[in-house]
Amino acid sequence: MQLLLGAGGGADGLRRRPFGLRAPQGSLEELLAGIAADVLGATRVVRDDSFFSLGCDSVRAVQLAEALSEHRHRAARRTAVPPCG
């Protein structure tokens, strides 16, 4: 079983972890899991992983947010329509 922690750090209860690891589903989850794995230095990130058990703290959370923002800006530049003229 896995102890779930609330936003304030208190225990919310116990939950059974599903047998096996559930891979990310869909392109968005795959993208987010890949970026998270890169930032955290993990070999992979799956749906059942805990943010903090992967070694994440406030500094890594900021790094993850920055990496996601950079990806979003790169994607926006790739899809931007060049000005006519």
Biopython code that builds the backbone (N, CA, C, O; Angstrom):
import numpy as np
from Bio.PDB.StructureBuilder import StructureBuilder

atoms = [
    (1, "MET", "N", (0.832, -1.179, 0.000)),
    (1, "MET", "CA", (0.000, 0.000, 0.000)),
    (1, "MET", "C", (0.876, 1.242, 0.000)),
    (1, "MET", "O", (2.050, 1.192, 0.368)),
    (2, "GLN", "N", (0.294, 2.341, -0.413)),
    (2, "GLN", "CA", (1.018, 3.586, -0.538)),
    (2, "GLN", "C", (0.318, 4.645, 0.304)),
    (2, "GLN", "O", (-0.898, 4.810, 0.211)),
    (3, "LEU", "N", (1.072, 5.356, 1.117)),
    (3, "LEU", "CA", (0.522, 6.421, 1.936)),
    (3, "LEU", "C", (0.364, 7.665, 1.078)),
    (3, "LEU", "O", (1.327, 8.116, 0.457)),
    (4, "LEU", "N", (-0.827, 8.220, 1.037)),
    (4, "LEU", "CA", (-1.074, 9.435, 0.269)),
    (4, "LEU", "C", (-0.954, 10.639, 1.182)),
    (4, "LEU", "O", (-1.533, 10.662, 2.268)),
    (5, "LEU", "N", (-0.203, 11.640, 0.747)),
    (5, "LEU", "CA", (-0.046, 12.854, 1.521)),
    (5, "LEU", "C", (-0.858, 13.975, 0.901)),
    (5, "LEU", "O", (-0.893, 14.127, -0.320)),
    (6, "GLY", "N", (-1.507, 14.755, 1.743)),
    (6, "GLY", "CA", (-2.283, 15.892, 1.280)),
    (6, "GLY", "C", (-1.377, 17.071, 0.976)),
    (6, "GLY", "O", (-0.162, 16.984, 1.159)),
    (7, "ALA", "N", (-1.955, 18.175, 0.513)),
    (7, "ALA", "CA", (-1.197, 19.367, 0.148)),
    (7, "ALA", "C", (-0.389, 19.902, 1.327)),
    (7, "ALA", "O", (0.710, 20.421, 1.131)),
    (8, "GLY", "N", (-0.915, 19.785, 2.547)),
    (8, "GLY", "CA", (-0.211, 20.261, 3.724)),
    (8, "GLY", "C", (0.799, 19.277, 4.269)),
    (8, "GLY", "O", (1.446, 19.568, 5.275)),
    (9, "GLY", "N", (0.957, 18.131, 3.649)),
    (9, "GLY", "CA", (1.918, 17.134, 4.073)),
    (9, "GLY", "C", (1.336, 16.085, 5.009)),
    (9, "GLY", "O", (2.038, 15.145, 5.383)),
    (10, "GLY", "N", (0.062, 16.220, 5.399)),
    (10, "GLY", "CA", (-0.564, 15.248, 6.283)),
    (10, "GLY", "C", (-1.047, 14.037, 5.519)),
    (10, "GLY", "O", (-1.267, 14.090, 4.309)),
    (11, "ALA", "N", (-1.209, 12.950, 6.242)),
    (11, "ALA", "CA", (-1.658, 11.705, 5.621)),
    (11, "ALA", "C", (-3.142, 11.786, 5.292)),
    (11, "ALA", "O", (-3.954, 12.109, 6.159)),
    (12, "ASP", "N", (-3.497, 11.498, 4.063)),
    (12, "ASP", "CA", (-4.890, 11.461, 3.626)),
    (12, "ASP", "C", (-5.462, 10.052, 3.688)),
    (12, "ASP", "O", (-6.678, 9.876, 3.618)),
    (13, "GLY", "N", (-4.622, 9.072, 3.814)),
    (13, "GLY", "CA", (-5.113, 7.699, 3.869)),
    (13, "GLY", "C", (-4.201, 6.760, 3.122)),
    (13, "GLY", "O", (-3.143, 7.154, 2.633)),
    (14, "LEU", "N", (-4.617, 5.524, 3.039)),
    (14, "LEU", "CA", (-3.846, 4.516, 2.338)),
    (14, "LEU", "C", (-4.552, 4.119, 1.056)),
    (14, "LEU", "O", (-5.782, 4.093, 0.998)),
    (15, "ARG", "N", (-3.796, 3.818, 0.058)),
    (15, "ARG", "CA", (-4.356, 3.395, -1.223)),
    (15, "ARG", "C", (-3.527, 2.231, -1.732)),
    (15, "ARG", "O", (-2.302, 2.228, -1.609)),
    (16, "ARG", "N", (-4.187, 1.263, -2.292)),
    (16, "ARG", "CA", (-3.456, 0.149, -2.898)),
    (16, "ARG", "C", (-2.901, 0.594, -4.242)),
    (16, "ARG", "O", (-3.602, 1.178, -5.068)),
    (17, "ARG", "N", (-1.643, 0.303, -4.430)),
    (17, "ARG", "CA", (-1.011, 0.587, -5.716)),
    (17, "ARG", "C", (-1.368, -0.538, -6.668)),
    (17, "ARG", "O", (-1.261, -1.708, -6.302)),
    (18, "PRO", "N", (-1.790, -0.211, -7.883)),
    (18, "PRO", "CA", (-2.153, -1.263, -8.827)),
    (18, "PRO", "C", (-0.966, -2.172, -9.135)),
    (18, "PRO", "O", (0.186, -1.741, -9.108)),
    (19, "PHE", "N", (-1.268, -3.432, -9.426)),
    (19, "PHE", "CA", (-0.219, -4.372, -9.790)),
    (19, "PHE", "C", (0.429, -3.906, -11.083)),
    (19, "PHE", "O", (-0.257, -3.632, -12.068)),
    (20, "GLY", "N", (1.731, -3.821, -11.074)),
    (20, "GLY", "CA", (2.447, -3.371, -12.259)),
    (20, "GLY", "C", (2.475, -1.862, -12.350)),
    (20, "GLY", "O", (1.851, -1.167, -11.549)),
    (21, "LEU", "N", (3.183, -1.373, -13.304)),
    (21, "LEU", "CA", (3.301, 0.069, -13.505)),
    (21, "LEU", "C", (2.545, 0.465, -14.763)),
    (21, "LEU", "O", (2.706, -0.142, -15.822)),
    (22, "ARG", "N", (1.731, 1.476, -14.630)),
    (22, "ARG", "CA", (0.956, 1.932, -15.782)),
    (22, "ARG", "C", (1.746, 2.988, -16.540)),
    (22, "ARG", "O", (2.094, 4.033, -15.988)),
    (23, "ALA", "N", (2.023, 2.713, -17.791)),
    (23, "ALA", "CA", (2.762, 3.636, -18.645)),
    (23, "ALA", "C", (1.915, 4.873, -18.931)),
    (23, "ALA", "O", (0.688, 4.824, -18.842)),
    (24, "PRO", "N", (2.576, 5.986, -19.276)),
    (24, "PRO", "CA", (1.824, 7.174, -19.672)),
    (24, "PRO", "C", (0.895, 6.847, -20.847)),
    (24, "PRO", "O", (1.249, 6.070, -21.734)),
    (25, "GLN", "N", (-0.285, 7.446, -20.838)),
    (25, "GLN", "CA", (-1.259, 7.214, -21.903)),
    (25, "GLN", "C", (-1.463, 8.496, -22.692)),
    (25, "GLN", "O", (-1.744, 9.551, -22.124)),
    (26, "GLY", "N", (-1.321, 8.394, -23.980)),
    (26, "GLY", "CA", (-1.537, 9.542, -24.847)),
    (26, "GLY", "C", (-0.280, 10.383, -25.011)),
    (26, "GLY", "O", (0.663, 10.278, -24.226)),
    (27, "SER", "N", (-0.282, 11.204, -26.025)),
    (27, "SER", "CA", (0.913, 11.979, -26.361)),
    (27, "SER", "C", (1.256, 13.020, -25.300)),
    (27, "SER", "O", (2.436, 13.267, -25.052)),
    (28, "LEU", "N", (0.266, 13.633, -24.670)),
    (28, "LEU", "CA", (0.548, 14.640, -23.652)),
    (28, "LEU", "C", (1.207, 14.007, -22.423)),
    (28, "LEU", "O", (2.203, 14.526, -21.918)),
    (29, "GLU", "N", (0.661, 12.899, -21.945)),
    (29, "GLU", "CA", (1.265, 12.219, -20.788)),
    (29, "GLU", "C", (2.667, 11.728, -21.127)),
    (29, "GLU", "O", (3.569, 11.817, -20.294)),
    (30, "GLU", "N", (2.860, 11.215, -22.330)),
    (30, "GLU", "CA", (4.186, 10.753, -22.729)),
    (30, "GLU", "C", (5.177, 11.907, -22.748)),
    (30, "GLU", "O", (6.315, 11.757, -22.304)),
    (31, "LEU", "N", (4.752, 13.056, -23.261)),
    (31, "LEU", "CA", (5.602, 14.245, -23.293)),
    (31, "LEU", "C", (5.961, 14.682, -21.877)),
    (31, "LEU", "O", (7.133, 14.910, -21.575)),
    (32, "LEU", "N", (4.956, 14.802, -21.004)),
    (32, "LEU", "CA", (5.192, 15.241, -19.630)),
    (32, "LEU", "C", (6.088, 14.264, -18.877)),
    (32, "LEU", "O", (6.978, 14.682, -18.137)),
    (33, "ALA", "N", (5.857, 12.969, -19.061)),
    (33, "ALA", "CA", (6.672, 11.957, -18.390)),
    (33, "ALA", "C", (8.123, 12.020, -18.867)),
    (33, "ALA", "O", (9.051, 11.876, -18.071)),
    (34, "GLY", "N", (8.310, 12.233, -20.158)),
    (34, "GLY", "CA", (9.666, 12.329, -20.702)),
    (34, "GLY", "C", (10.415, 13.537, -20.167)),
    (34, "GLY", "O", (11.585, 13.429, -19.802)),
    (35, "ILE", "N", (9.750, 14.686, -20.118)),
    (35, "ILE", "CA", (10.380, 15.890, -19.589)),
    (35, "ILE", "C", (10.676, 15.719, -18.103)),
    (35, "ILE", "O", (11.747, 16.104, -17.633)),
    (36, "ALA", "N", (9.728, 15.141, -17.361)),
    (36, "ALA", "CA", (9.941, 14.905, -15.930)),
    (36, "ALA", "C", (11.118, 13.955, -15.710)),
    (36, "ALA", "O", (11.932, 14.182, -14.815)),
    (37, "ALA", "N", (11.217, 12.911, -16.503)),
    (37, "ALA", "CA", (12.325, 11.966, -16.366)),
    (37, "ALA", "C", (13.657, 12.664, -16.619)),
    (37, "ALA", "O", (14.628, 12.424, -15.902)),
    (38, "ASP", "N", (13.709, 13.522, -17.630)),
    (38, "ASP", "CA", (14.940, 14.265, -17.923)),
    (38, "ASP", "C", (15.341, 15.151, -16.754)),
    (38, "ASP", "O", (16.496, 15.144, -16.329)),
    (39, "VAL", "N", (14.391, 15.910, -16.239)),
    (39, "VAL", "CA", (14.680, 16.844, -15.141)),
    (39, "VAL", "C", (15.086, 16.104, -13.878)),
    (39, "VAL", "O", (16.001, 16.530, -13.173)),
    (40, "LEU", "N", (14.409, 14.994, -13.590)),
    (40, "LEU", "CA", (14.657, 14.263, -12.351)),
    (40, "LEU", "C", (15.799, 13.255, -12.458)),
    (40, "LEU", "O", (16.223, 12.681, -11.455)),
    (41, "GLY", "N", (16.294, 13.043, -13.677)),
    (41, "GLY", "CA", (17.353, 12.064, -13.863)),
    (41, "GLY", "C", (16.869, 10.640, -13.696)),
    (41, "GLY", "O", (17.642, 9.746, -13.352)),
    (42, "ALA", "N", (15.574, 10.431, -13.944)),
    (42, "ALA", "CA", (14.981, 9.098, -13.823)),
    (42, "ALA", "C", (15.047, 8.393, -15.175)),
    (42, "ALA", "O", (15.064, 9.039, -16.223)),
    (43, "THR", "N", (15.084, 7.075, -15.139)),
    (43, "THR", "CA", (15.087, 6.334, -16.400)),
    (43, "THR", "C", (13.718, 6.387, -17.058)),
    (43, "THR", "O", (13.600, 6.371, -18.283)),
    (44, "ARG", "N", (12.668, 6.452, -16.212)),
    (44, "ARG", "CA", (11.311, 6.585, -16.739)),
    (44, "ARG", "C", (10.398, 7.105, -15.632)),
    (44, "ARG", "O", (10.697, 6.977, -14.445)),
    (45, "VAL", "N", (9.305, 7.679, -16.037)),
    (45, "VAL", "CA", (8.270, 8.146, -15.122)),
    (45, "VAL", "C", (6.967, 7.527, -15.603)),
    (45, "VAL", "O", (6.619, 7.633, -16.779)),
    (46, "VAL", "N", (6.246, 6.879, -14.691)),
    (46, "VAL", "CA", (4.992, 6.230, -15.044)),
    (46, "VAL", "C", (3.840, 6.901, -14.291)),
    (46, "VAL", "O", (4.061, 7.721, -13.400)),
    (47, "ARG", "N", (2.631, 6.547, -14.656)),
    (47, "ARG", "CA", (1.435, 7.175, -14.097)),
    (47, "ARG", "C", (1.328, 7.037, -12.588)),
    (47, "ARG", "O", (0.767, 7.917, -11.935)),
    (48, "ASP", "N", (1.844, 5.971, -12.022)),
    (48, "ASP", "CA", (1.700, 5.713, -10.598)),
    (48, "ASP", "C", (2.835, 6.274, -9.753)),
    (48, "ASP", "O", (2.816, 6.129, -8.531)),
    (49, "ASP", "N", (3.816, 6.907, -10.369)),
    (49, "ASP", "CA", (4.939, 7.452, -9.617)),
    (49, "ASP", "C", (4.498, 8.633, -8.768)),
    (49, "ASP", "O", (3.621, 9.409, -9.146)),
    (50, "SER", "N", (5.129, 8.740, -7.624)),
    (50, "SER", "CA", (4.920, 9.881, -6.748)),
    (50, "SER", "C", (5.979, 10.933, -7.067)),
    (50, "SER", "O", (7.165, 10.619, -7.166)),
    (51, "PHE", "N", (5.551, 12.160, -7.224)),
    (51, "PHE", "CA", (6.429, 13.281, -7.533)),
    (51, "PHE", "C", (7.606, 13.322, -6.558)),
    (51, "PHE", "O", (8.752, 13.486, -6.978)),
    (52, "PHE", "N", (7.336, 13.176, -5.274)),
    (52, "PHE", "CA", (8.377, 13.311, -4.261)),
    (52, "PHE", "C", (9.218, 12.050, -4.105)),
    (52, "PHE", "O", (10.400, 12.144, -3.775)),
    (53, "SER", "N", (8.642, 10.878, -4.332)),
    (53, "SER", "CA", (9.446, 9.657, -4.212)),
    (53, "SER", "C", (10.455, 9.539, -5.349)),
    (53, "SER", "O", (11.405, 8.762, -5.254)),
    (54, "LEU", "N", (10.258, 10.301, -6.419)),
    (54, "LEU", "CA", (11.221, 10.332, -7.520)),
    (54, "LEU", "C", (12.392, 11.264, -7.216)),
    (54, "LEU", "O", (13.302, 11.415, -8.031)),
    (55, "GLY", "N", (12.363, 11.886, -6.042)),
    (55, "GLY", "CA", (13.457, 12.777, -5.655)),
    (55, "GLY", "C", (13.168, 14.237, -5.914)),
    (55, "GLY", "O", (14.084, 15.059, -5.910)),
    (56, "CYS", "N", (11.931, 14.568, -6.136)),
    (56, "CYS", "CA", (11.588, 15.948, -6.449)),
    (56, "CYS", "C", (11.434, 16.760, -5.171)),
    (56, "CYS", "O", (10.911, 16.279, -4.166)),
    (57, "ASP", "N", (11.893, 17.982, -5.234)),
    (57, "ASP", "CA", (11.724, 18.946, -4.158)),
    (57, "ASP", "C", (11.368, 20.277, -4.810)),
    (57, "ASP", "O", (11.102, 20.315, -6.012)),
    (58, "SER", "N", (11.357, 21.354, -4.060)),
    (58, "SER", "CA", (10.926, 22.639, -4.619)),
    (58, "SER", "C", (11.851, 23.108, -5.736)),
    (58, "SER", "O", (11.388, 23.705, -6.708)),
    (59, "VAL", "N", (13.136, 22.850, -5.615)),
    (59, "VAL", "CA", (14.079, 23.265, -6.668)),
    (59, "VAL", "C", (13.800, 22.490, -7.952)),
    (59, "VAL", "O", (13.758, 23.076, -9.034)),
    (60, "ARG", "N", (13.611, 21.186, -7.839)),
    (60, "ARG", "CA", (13.300, 20.371, -9.025)),
    (60, "ARG", "C", (11.946, 20.745, -9.614)),
    (60, "ARG", "O", (11.756, 20.682, -10.828)),
    (61, "ALA", "N", (11.006, 21.133, -8.757)),
    (61, "ALA", "CA", (9.694, 21.552, -9.258)),
    (61, "ALA", "C", (9.838, 22.789, -10.129)),
    (61, "ALA", "O", (9.192, 22.893, -11.172)),
    (62, "VAL", "N", (10.677, 23.726, -9.714)),
    (62, "VAL", "CA", (10.923, 24.932, -10.521)),
    (62, "VAL", "C", (11.622, 24.553, -11.818)),
    (62, "VAL", "O", (11.285, 25.079, -12.879)),
    (63, "GLN", "N", (12.594, 23.645, -11.748)),
    (63, "GLN", "CA", (13.290, 23.193, -12.956)),
    (63, "GLN", "C", (12.321, 22.501, -13.914)),
    (63, "GLN", "O", (12.417, 22.676, -15.128)),
    (64, "LEU", "N", (11.398, 21.724, -13.375)),
    (64, "LEU", "CA", (10.408, 21.049, -14.201)),
    (64, "LEU", "C", (9.490, 22.067, -14.867)),
    (64, "LEU", "O", (9.190, 21.950, -16.056)),
    (65, "ALA", "N", (9.046, 23.055, -14.114)),
    (65, "ALA", "CA", (8.186, 24.104, -14.688)),
    (65, "ALA", "C", (8.923, 24.864, -15.785)),
    (65, "ALA", "O", (8.332, 25.197, -16.812)),
    (66, "GLU", "N", (10.196, 25.139, -15.578)),
    (66, "GLU", "CA", (10.995, 25.837, -16.588)),
    (66, "GLU", "C", (11.160, 24.985, -17.842)),
    (66, "GLU", "O", (11.050, 25.494, -18.957)),
    (67, "ALA", "N", (11.422, 23.696, -17.665)),
    (67, "ALA", "CA", (11.576, 22.800, -18.818)),
    (67, "ALA", "C", (10.281, 22.708, -19.611)),
    (67, "ALA", "O", (10.312, 22.692, -20.842)),
    (68, "LEU", "N", (9.142, 22.646, -18.925)),
    (68, "LEU", "CA", (7.851, 22.611, -19.616)),
    (68, "LEU", "C", (7.596, 23.910, -20.368)),
    (68, "LEU", "O", (7.083, 23.895, -21.488)),
    (69, "SER", "N", (7.954, 25.031, -19.754)),
    (69, "SER", "CA", (7.783, 26.334, -20.404)),
    (69, "SER", "C", (8.658, 26.441, -21.650)),
    (69, "SER", "O", (8.207, 26.921, -22.690)),
    (70, "GLU", "N", (9.914, 25.992, -21.543)),
    (70, "GLU", "CA", (10.814, 26.014, -22.699)),
    (70, "GLU", "C", (10.262, 25.161, -23.833)),
    (70, "GLU", "O", (10.309, 25.562, -24.996)),
    (71, "HIS", "N", (9.740, 23.990, -23.496)),
    (71, "HIS", "CA", (9.162, 23.125, -24.526)),
    (71, "HIS", "C", (7.980, 23.817, -25.204)),
    (71, "HIS", "O", (7.838, 23.766, -26.425)),
    (72, "ARG", "N", (7.142, 24.459, -24.406)),
    (72, "ARG", "CA", (5.967, 25.151, -24.953)),
    (72, "ARG", "C", (6.401, 26.270, -25.901)),
    (72, "ARG", "O", (5.802, 26.452, -26.961)),
    (73, "HIS", "N", (7.444, 27.020, -25.521)),
    (73, "HIS", "CA", (7.916, 28.114, -26.386)),
    (73, "HIS", "C", (8.543, 27.581, -27.677)),
    (73, "HIS", "O", (8.363, 28.164, -28.745)),
    (74, "ARG", "N", (9.283, 26.463, -27.573)),
    (74, "ARG", "CA", (9.853, 25.867, -28.792)),
    (74, "ARG", "C", (8.743, 25.395, -29.725)),
    (74, "ARG", "O", (8.819, 25.591, -30.938)),
    (75, "ALA", "N", (7.717, 24.775, -29.158)),
    (75, "ALA", "CA", (6.604, 24.291, -29.977)),
    (75, "ALA", "C", (5.869, 25.452, -30.622)),
    (75, "ALA", "O", (5.444, 25.351, -31.773)),
    (76, "ALA", "N", (5.711, 26.553, -29.899)),
    (76, "ALA", "CA", (5.022, 27.725, -30.450)),
    (76, "ALA", "C", (5.828, 28.326, -31.602)),
    (76, "ALA", "O", (5.250, 28.761, -32.598)),
    (77, "ARG", "N", (7.156, 28.354, -31.474)),
    (77, "ARG", "CA", (7.989, 28.898, -32.571)),
    (77, "ARG", "C", (7.914, 28.018, -33.806)),
    (77, "ARG", "O", (7.935, 28.520, -34.929)),
    (78, "ARG", "N", (7.823, 26.679, -33.603)),
    (78, "ARG", "CA", (7.740, 25.769, -34.755)),
    (78, "ARG", "C", (6.433, 25.932, -35.514)),
    (78, "ARG", "O", (6.389, 25.744, -36.730)),
    (79, "THR", "N", (5.373, 26.282, -34.801)),
    (79, "THR", "CA", (4.062, 26.357, -35.448)),
    (79, "THR", "C", (3.669, 27.784, -35.809)),
    (79, "THR", "O", (2.605, 28.005, -36.388)),
    (80, "ALA", "N", (4.526, 28.763, -35.469)),
    (80, "ALA", "CA", (4.198, 30.161, -35.758)),
    (80, "ALA", "C", (4.178, 30.382, -37.275)),
    (80, "ALA", "O", (5.000, 29.835, -38.011)),
    (81, "VAL", "N", (3.244, 31.174, -37.707)),
    (81, "VAL", "CA", (3.125, 31.517, -39.124)),
    (81, "VAL", "C", (4.000, 32.736, -39.380)),
    (81, "VAL", "O", (3.840, 33.763, -38.721)),
    (82, "PRO", "N", (4.930, 32.630, -40.340)),
    (82, "PRO", "CA", (5.803, 33.791, -40.627)),
    (82, "PRO", "C", (4.983, 34.932, -41.205)),
    (82, "PRO", "O", (3.984, 34.699, -41.885)),
    (83, "PRO", "N", (5.400, 36.166, -40.937)),
    (83, "PRO", "CA", (4.659, 37.325, -41.456)),
    (83, "PRO", "C", (4.723, 37.364, -42.985)),
    (83, "PRO", "O", (5.717, 36.956, -43.587)),
    (84, "CYS", "N", (3.659, 37.855, -43.597)),
    (84, "CYS", "CA", (3.606, 38.005, -45.055)),
    (84, "CYS", "C", (4.328, 39.279, -45.433)),
    (84, "CYS", "O", (4.314, 40.269, -44.701)),
    (85, "GLY", "N", (4.935, 39.233, -46.549)),
    (85, "GLY", "CA", (5.526, 40.492, -46.970)),
    (85, "GLY", "C", (6.666, 40.366, -47.828)),
    (85, "GLY", "O", (7.241, 41.373, -48.242)),
]
sb = StructureBuilder()
sb.init_structure("model")
sb.init_model(0)
sb.init_chain("A")
sb.init_seg("    ")
for serial, (resi, resn, name, xyz) in enumerate(atoms, 1):
    if name == "N":
        sb.init_residue(resn, " ", resi, " ")
    sb.init_atom(name, np.array(xyz, "f"), 0.0, 1.0, " ", f" {name:<3s}", serial, name[0])
structure = sb.get_structure()
